[in-house]
């Protein structure tokens, strides 16, 4: 089959070579963006009197027909036409005749594909931000129900201090807030138009790039035509931002997996997001959480893959850059799917507050309360730390906990201890008293939730 660019060539590549070089198997994902960009381009050509009004009308009508077919999944793509751009151009010529070949006036596939990806990512980033916001809402709803649910807080995966479970959940809200902010900020770099930059040097036609950018809803244009066709920073930034999203989701998954284990039993994941075993009837596996944790690696891989592709490419466009799309599409699908699953998991999560409450009674996570108690009475904190450390050792040796230790042992360690120490050591009091800004105290947690809901 004759190529649309084949005039200079005396022989055609074999079919398997065409298949290796073609991108239509994956860049057909850009079909709607490609047609949208073409409609804006031909409208601009008409405004600038580069094409006649009749030519513009014919081409736009043909593109509208193709867009309707695309929406109905009726288009048949061909490897022989290599990519989405040549496929659409060939379909247009078949639909309206030779005038369809005038669509490519004043542009190149280089600026065309860049335009498509800018349009695609602009839409996808907004959708991902929306899904992040849905997950944040689910987290806040769970937090509201668990302000006074006490759970062990961990450092180094060792019991550290008792905290409000809501406070723990809201830490993920904050991470996701940064993720949404980063993605939102990236839109100003995504929302620039490369259309009309040509292959790399612009065009001799008197086009109006600002007008086509306006038609497509871009905030402006790339000021340098070489940069316009060679820039993939906006995709790298997107992949980087999504890697952070997935890292945060993966950390959350790790905790859900631990919390739902027999050893913890802090939560139960809904049956809709778990699976069983083919051999062990009793099993309930947190598969969706594990999959999200695993899929984080493929998003990282997409980021490093594109960075590696770009690191050795000279200006301007190179065929290597065809490898920018599959990882981008995969990341979009992976992140959106992970966020949707997570909204369901958190919305239906069963919190076992009684188990959590029992856990903080059988550990030494209230030890810091003793040190603070002594420090508040004037003992230097480092000295207080040593006193409490010895009391903890005493308890370990006796097989008891700090609430079980007789008052005479406390007084023997320091004459600053009085009977009120047992109230201070109660986990609920230990949590409620931590009302420094951003702390786990119930008052602070309720303020945090109120602030979030006020902002939204």
C-alpha positions as CSV (number, residue, x, y, z in Angstrom):
1,X,0.0,0.0,0.0
2,X,1.3,3.4,-1.0
3,X,2.3,5.6,2.0
4,X,1.1,9.1,2.3
5,X,4.7,10.1,2.7
6,X,6.1,7.6,0.1
7,X,7.0,9.9,-2.8
8,X,10.7,9.8,-2.1
9,X,11.0,6.0,-1.7
10,X,11.6,3.4,-4.4
11,X,10.6,0.4,-2.4
12,X,8.3,-0.5,0.5
13,X,9.2,-2.1,3.8
14,X,8.1,-5.6,4.4
15,X,5.0,-6.1,6.5
16,X,6.8,-7.1,9.6
17,X,9.0,-4.0,9.5
18,X,5.8,-1.8,9.1
19,X,4.4,-3.6,12.2
20,X,7.5,-2.9,14.2
21,X,7.5,0.8,13.4
22,X,3.7,1.4,13.6
23,X,2.1,2.9,16.7
24,X,-1.5,2.6,15.7
25,X,-2.0,-0.4,18.0
26,X,-1.8,2.0,21.0
27,X,-2.0,5.6,19.7
28,X,-5.5,5.0,18.5
29,X,-6.3,6.0,22.1
30,X,-5.8,9.6,20.9
31,X,-8.4,9.4,18.1
32,X,-10.8,11.9,19.5
33,X,-8.0,14.4,20.5
34,X,-6.5,14.0,17.0
35,X,-9.8,14.8,15.3
36,X,-10.4,17.7,17.7
37,X,-7.0,19.1,17.0
38,X,-7.6,18.8,13.2
39,X,-10.9,20.6,13.4
40,X,-9.3,23.5,15.2
41,X,-6.4,23.5,12.7
42,X,-8.6,23.6,9.6
43,X,-10.8,26.3,11.2
44,X,-7.6,28.3,11.6
45,X,-6.6,27.7,8.0
46,X,-9.9,29.1,6.9
47,X,-9.7,32.1,9.1
48,X,-6.2,32.9,7.6
49,X,-7.5,32.4,4.0
50,X,-5.1,29.5,3.5
51,X,-8.0,27.3,2.5
52,X,-11.3,28.4,1.0
53,X,-14.5,28.4,3.0
54,X,-15.8,25.5,0.9
55,X,-12.7,23.5,1.5
56,X,-12.9,24.1,5.3
57,X,-16.5,23.2,5.4
58,X,-15.9,19.9,3.5
59,X,-13.0,19.0,5.7
60,X,-14.8,19.8,8.9
61,X,-17.9,17.9,7.8
62,X,-15.7,14.9,7.1
63,X,-13.9,15.2,10.4
64,X,-17.2,15.4,12.2
65,X,-18.4,12.2,10.5
66,X,-15.1,10.5,11.6
67,X,-15.6,11.8,15.2
68,X,-19.1,10.4,15.3
69,X,-17.8,7.0,14.1
70,X,-15.0,7.2,16.6
71,X,-17.5,7.8,19.4
72,X,-19.5,4.7,18.2
73,X,-16.3,2.6,17.9
74,X,-16.9,2.2,14.1
75,X,-13.4,3.2,12.8
76,X,-11.1,0.5,11.4
77,X,-7.4,1.3,11.9
78,X,-4.6,0.0,9.6
79,X,-1.0,-0.8,10.4
80,X,-0.2,0.2,6.8
81,X,-1.0,3.9,7.8
82,X,1.4,3.6,10.8
83,X,-0.2,6.0,13.3
84,X,-3.4,7.7,14.3
85,X,-2.6,10.8,12.3
86,X,-2.1,9.1,8.9
87,X,-5.1,6.7,9.6
88,X,-7.4,9.7,10.2
89,X,-6.0,11.6,7.2
90,X,-6.5,8.5,4.9
91,X,-10.1,8.0,6.3
92,X,-10.8,11.7,5.6
93,X,-9.6,11.4,2.0
94,X,-11.7,8.3,1.5
95,X,-14.7,10.1,3.0
96,X,-14.5,13.5,1.2
97,X,-12.0,13.0,-1.6
98,X,-8.6,14.7,-2.4
99,X,-9.5,17.9,-0.6
100,X,-8.9,16.0,2.6
101,X,-5.2,16.0,1.8
102,X,-5.2,19.8,2.4
103,X,-5.8,19.3,6.1
104,X,-2.1,18.8,6.7
105,X,-1.2,22.2,5.3
106,X,0.9,24.2,7.8
107,X,1.5,21.4,10.2
108,X,3.5,18.2,10.7
109,X,2.9,14.9,12.5
110,X,5.5,16.2,15.0
111,X,3.4,19.1,16.3
112,X,0.2,17.1,15.7
113,X,1.1,14.2,18.0
114,X,2.4,16.7,20.7
115,X,-1.0,18.5,20.5
116,X,-2.9,15.3,20.9
117,X,-1.0,14.3,24.0
118,X,-1.4,17.8,25.6
119,X,-5.2,17.5,25.0
120,X,-5.3,14.0,26.3
121,X,-3.3,14.6,29.5
122,X,-5.3,17.8,30.2
123,X,-8.5,15.8,30.3
124,X,-7.0,12.8,32.2
125,X,-5.3,14.9,34.9
126,X,-8.6,16.6,35.6
127,X,-10.3,13.2,35.9
128,X,-7.5,11.9,38.2
129,X,-7.8,15.0,40.5
130,X,-11.5,14.3,40.7
131,X,-10.9,10.7,41.8
132,X,-8.4,11.9,44.4
133,X,-11.0,14.2,45.8
134,X,-13.5,11.3,46.0
135,X,-11.0,9.2,47.9
136,X,-10.3,12.2,50.2
137,X,-14.1,12.4,50.9
138,X,-14.2,8.7,51.8
139,X,-11.3,9.2,54.2
140,X,-12.9,12.1,55.9
141,X,-16.1,10.2,56.3
142,X,-14.3,7.4,58.0
143,X,-12.3,9.8,60.1
144,X,-15.5,11.5,61.3
145,X,-16.7,8.2,62.6
146,X,-13.4,7.4,64.4
147,X,-12.2,10.5,66.1
148,X,-12.2,8.8,69.5
149,X,-11.2,5.4,68.2
150,X,-7.8,4.8,69.8
151,X,-5.2,2.8,67.9
152,X,-1.5,2.2,68.5
153,X,0.7,4.5,66.6
154,X,3.9,3.0,65.2
155,X,7.5,4.1,64.4
156,X,9.9,1.5,63.1
157,X,6.8,-0.8,63.1
158,X,7.1,-0.8,66.9
159,X,4.3,0.5,69.2
160,X,5.1,4.1,69.8
161,X,2.2,6.2,71.2
162,X,-1.6,5.8,71.2
163,X,-3.3,8.0,68.6
164,X,-6.7,8.7,67.2
165,X,-7.4,6.5,64.2
166,X,-9.0,9.5,62.5
167,X,-5.7,11.3,62.9
168,X,-3.9,8.4,61.2
169,X,-6.4,8.4,58.3
170,X,-6.1,12.2,57.9
171,X,-2.4,11.8,57.3
172,X,-3.3,10.1,54.0
173,X,-5.8,12.9,53.3
174,X,-2.9,15.4,53.5
175,X,-0.7,13.3,51.2
176,X,-3.4,13.1,48.6
177,X,-4.0,16.9,49.0
178,X,-0.4,17.4,47.9
179,X,-0.8,15.0,45.1
180,X,-3.9,16.9,43.8
181,X,-2.0,20.2,44.2
182,X,0.9,18.9,42.1
183,X,-1.3,17.6,39.4
184,X,-3.3,20.8,39.3
185,X,-0.2,22.9,39.1
186,X,1.0,20.7,36.2
187,X,-2.0,21.7,34.1
188,X,-0.4,25.1,33.4
189,X,2.5,23.3,31.6
190,X,0.2,20.8,30.0
191,X,-2.1,23.4,28.7
192,X,0.2,24.9,26.0
193,X,-0.3,24.5,22.3
194,X,2.5,23.1,20.1
195,X,0.1,23.1,17.0
196,X,1.6,25.0,14.1
197,X,5.2,24.5,15.1
198,X,5.6,22.1,12.1
199,X,8.3,19.5,12.0
200,X,10.6,21.7,14.0
201,X,11.0,25.1,12.2
202,X,7.5,26.5,11.9
203,X,5.9,27.0,8.5
204,X,5.9,29.4,5.6
205,X,2.1,29.7,5.7
206,X,0.7,32.7,7.4
207,X,-1.0,30.7,10.2
208,X,-2.4,32.0,13.5
209,X,-1.2,29.7,16.2
210,X,-2.8,31.7,18.9
211,X,-6.2,31.3,17.3
212,X,-5.9,27.5,17.0
213,X,-4.7,27.4,20.6
214,X,-7.7,29.4,21.7
215,X,-10.1,27.1,19.8
216,X,-8.6,24.1,21.7
217,X,-8.8,25.8,25.1
218,X,-5.1,26.2,25.6
219,X,-3.7,29.0,27.7
220,X,-1.0,29.9,25.2
221,X,1.5,28.5,22.7
222,X,5.0,27.2,22.9
223,X,7.2,30.1,22.0
224,X,9.9,28.0,20.4
225,X,9.0,25.7,17.6
226,X,11.8,23.2,18.3
227,X,10.8,23.0,22.0
228,X,7.2,22.6,21.0
229,X,7.8,19.3,19.1
230,X,10.6,17.9,21.3
231,X,9.2,18.6,24.8
232,X,8.0,15.7,26.7
233,X,8.6,17.2,30.1
234,X,4.9,17.5,30.7
235,X,4.5,13.7,30.4
236,X,7.5,13.0,32.6
237,X,6.1,15.4,35.2
238,X,2.7,13.6,34.9
239,X,4.4,10.2,35.4
240,X,6.4,11.6,38.3
241,X,3.2,13.0,40.0
242,X,1.4,9.7,39.4
243,X,4.4,7.8,41.0
244,X,3.9,9.9,44.1
245,X,0.1,9.2,44.1
246,X,0.8,5.5,43.8
247,X,3.5,5.5,46.4
248,X,1.0,7.0,48.9
249,X,-1.7,4.5,47.9
250,X,0.8,1.7,48.3
251,X,1.8,2.8,51.8
252,X,-1.9,2.9,52.7
253,X,-2.4,-0.6,51.2
254,X,0.5,-1.9,53.2
255,X,-1.3,-0.8,56.4
256,X,-4.6,-2.1,55.3
257,X,-3.0,-5.5,54.6
258,X,-1.3,-5.5,58.0
259,X,-4.4,-4.2,59.9
260,X,-6.7,-6.9,58.3
261,X,-4.3,-9.8,59.2
262,X,-5.0,-12.2,62.0
263,X,-2.2,-10.7,64.0
264,X,-3.7,-7.2,64.0
265,X,-7.5,-7.6,63.3
266,X,-7.9,-3.8,63.4
267,X,-10.0,-3.7,60.3
268,X,-11.9,-5.9,57.9
269,X,-11.9,-5.2,54.2
270,X,-15.2,-5.7,52.5
271,X,-15.8,-9.0,50.6
272,X,-16.1,-7.0,47.4
273,X,-12.4,-6.1,47.6
274,X,-11.0,-9.5,48.8
275,X,-10.7,-13.0,47.4
276,X,-10.4,-16.5,48.7
277,X,-8.0,-19.3,48.2
278,X,-8.3,-22.2,45.8
279,X,-7.1,-24.7,48.5
280,X,-7.6,-23.0,51.9
281,X,-11.3,-22.5,52.6
282,X,-10.8,-20.1,55.5
283,X,-8.7,-17.5,53.6
284,X,-9.8,-14.0,52.9
285,X,-7.1,-12.3,51.0
286,X,-6.7,-8.5,50.6
287,X,-6.0,-8.9,46.9
288,X,-7.1,-5.5,45.7
289,X,-4.8,-3.8,48.2
290,X,-2.0,-6.1,47.2
291,X,-2.6,-5.4,43.5
292,X,-2.4,-1.6,44.0
293,X,0.8,-2.1,46.0
294,X,2.1,-4.2,43.1
295,X,1.0,-1.9,40.3
296,X,2.9,1.0,41.9
297,X,6.0,-0.6,40.5
298,X,4.7,-0.5,36.9
299,X,4.0,3.2,37.3
300,X,7.5,3.8,38.5
301,X,8.7,1.8,35.5
302,X,6.8,4.0,33.1
303,X,8.5,7.1,34.6
304,X,12.0,5.6,34.4
305,X,11.3,4.2,31.0
306,X,10.5,7.6,29.5
307,X,13.4,9.3,31.3
308,X,15.7,6.7,29.7
309,X,14.2,7.2,26.3
310,X,14.6,11.0,26.4
311,X,18.1,11.2,28.0
312,X,19.9,10.5,24.7
313,X,17.6,12.1,22.1
314,X,19.0,15.2,20.3
315,X,16.7,18.0,19.2
316,X,14.1,18.0,17.8
317,X,11.9,15.0,17.1
318,X,13.2,11.4,17.0
319,X,11.3,8.1,16.4
320,X,12.4,7.1,19.9
321,X,9.8,9.5,21.2
322,X,7.1,7.2,19.9
323,X,7.8,5.3,23.1
324,X,6.3,8.1,25.2
325,X,2.7,6.9,24.8
326,X,2.2,3.4,26.0
327,X,3.6,4.1,29.5
328,X,1.5,7.3,29.7
329,X,-1.7,5.4,28.7
330,X,-0.9,2.6,31.1
331,X,-0.2,5.0,34.0
332,X,-3.5,6.8,33.4
333,X,-5.4,3.5,33.4
334,X,-3.5,2.2,36.5
335,X,-3.9,5.3,38.6
336,X,-7.6,5.8,37.8
337,X,-8.3,2.1,38.4
338,X,-6.4,2.2,41.7
339,X,-8.2,5.3,43.0
340,X,-11.6,3.9,42.1
341,X,-10.8,0.7,43.9
342,X,-9.5,2.6,46.9
343,X,-12.7,4.7,47.2
344,X,-14.7,1.5,47.5
345,X,-12.3,-0.1,50.0
346,X,-12.2,2.9,52.3
347,X,-16.0,3.6,52.1
348,X,-16.8,0.0,53.1
349,X,-14.0,-0.6,55.5
350,X,-15.1,-2.1,58.9
351,X,-13.1,-0.6,61.7
352,X,-12.8,-2.9,64.8
353,X,-12.5,-0.2,67.5
354,X,-12.8,-2.7,70.3
355,X,-9.7,-4.6,69.1
356,X,-7.8,-1.4,68.7
357,X,-8.7,-0.2,72.2
358,X,-7.6,-3.5,73.7
359,X,-4.3,-3.3,71.8
360,X,-3.3,0.0,73.5
361,X,-3.9,-1.5,76.9
362,X,-1.3,-4.2,76.4
363,X,1.8,-2.3,75.4
364,X,4.0,0.5,76.6
365,X,2.8,3.1,74.1
366,X,1.8,5.3,77.1
367,X,5.4,5.5,78.4
368,X,5.9,9.0,76.9
369,X,3.1,10.2,79.1
370,X,5.2,9.3,82.2
371,X,8.2,11.2,80.9
372,X,6.1,14.2,80.0
373,X,4.4,14.0,83.5
374,X,7.8,14.2,85.2
375,X,9.1,16.9,82.9
376,X,6.0,19.0,83.6
377,X,6.9,18.8,87.3
378,X,10.4,20.2,86.7
379,X,12.5,17.1,86.1
380,X,14.8,17.5,83.0
381,X,13.3,15.5,80.2
382,X,16.4,13.4,79.7
383,X,16.4,12.4,83.3
384,X,12.7,11.7,83.1
385,X,13.3,9.5,80.1
386,X,15.8,7.4,82.1
387,X,13.4,7.0,85.0
388,X,10.6,5.8,82.8
389,X,12.9,3.5,80.8
390,X,13.8,1.7,84.1
391,X,10.1,1.4,85.0
392,X,9.4,-0.1,81.6
393,X,12.2,-2.6,82.2
394,X,10.7,-3.5,85.6
395,X,7.3,-4.1,84.0
396,X,8.9,-6.3,81.3
397,X,10.7,-8.4,83.9
398,X,7.4,-8.8,85.9
399,X,5.3,-9.5,82.8
400,X,3.0,-6.5,83.5
401,X,2.2,-3.1,82.0
402,X,2.6,0.5,83.3
403,X,-1.0,0.6,84.5
404,X,-0.5,-2.5,86.5
405,X,2.6,-1.2,88.3
406,X,2.0,-0.4,92.0
407,X,2.2,3.2,93.2
408,X,5.1,2.4,95.5
409,X,7.2,1.4,92.6
410,X,6.5,4.7,91.0
411,X,7.3,6.6,94.2
412,X,10.4,4.6,94.5
413,X,11.5,5.7,91.1
414,X,10.7,9.4,91.8
415,X,9.0,11.3,94.5
416,X,7.3,13.4,91.9
417,X,4.8,10.6,91.1
418,X,1.4,10.8,92.8
419,X,-1.9,8.8,92.5
420,X,-3.0,10.8,89.5
421,X,-0.4,9.0,87.4
422,X,-3.0,6.2,86.6
423,X,-5.3,8.7,85.0
424,X,-2.5,10.1,82.9
425,X,-1.6,6.6,81.7
426,X,-5.1,5.9,80.4
427,X,-4.8,5.7,76.6
428,X,-7.9,7.9,76.0
429,X,-6.3,10.6,78.2
430,X,-3.0,10.2,76.6
431,X,-4.5,10.9,73.2
432,X,-7.0,13.6,74.2
433,X,-4.2,15.7,76.0
434,X,-2.1,16.0,72.8
435,X,-3.8,19.1,71.6
436,X,-0.8,21.0,70.1
437,X,-1.5,22.2,66.6
438,X,-1.7,19.3,64.2
439,X,-1.7,16.8,67.1
440,X,-3.7,13.7,67.7
441,X,-5.9,15.2,70.4
442,X,-9.6,14.8,69.7
443,X,-10.1,18.6,69.7
444,X,-7.4,19.0,67.1
445,X,-8.7,16.2,65.0
446,X,-12.2,17.6,65.0
447,X,-10.8,21.0,64.0
448,X,-8.9,19.4,61.2
449,X,-12.0,17.7,59.9
450,X,-14.0,21.0,60.2
451,X,-11.3,22.8,58.3
452,X,-11.4,20.3,55.5
453,X,-15.2,20.4,55.2
454,X,-15.2,24.2,55.3
455,X,-12.7,24.3,52.5
456,X,-14.7,21.9,50.4
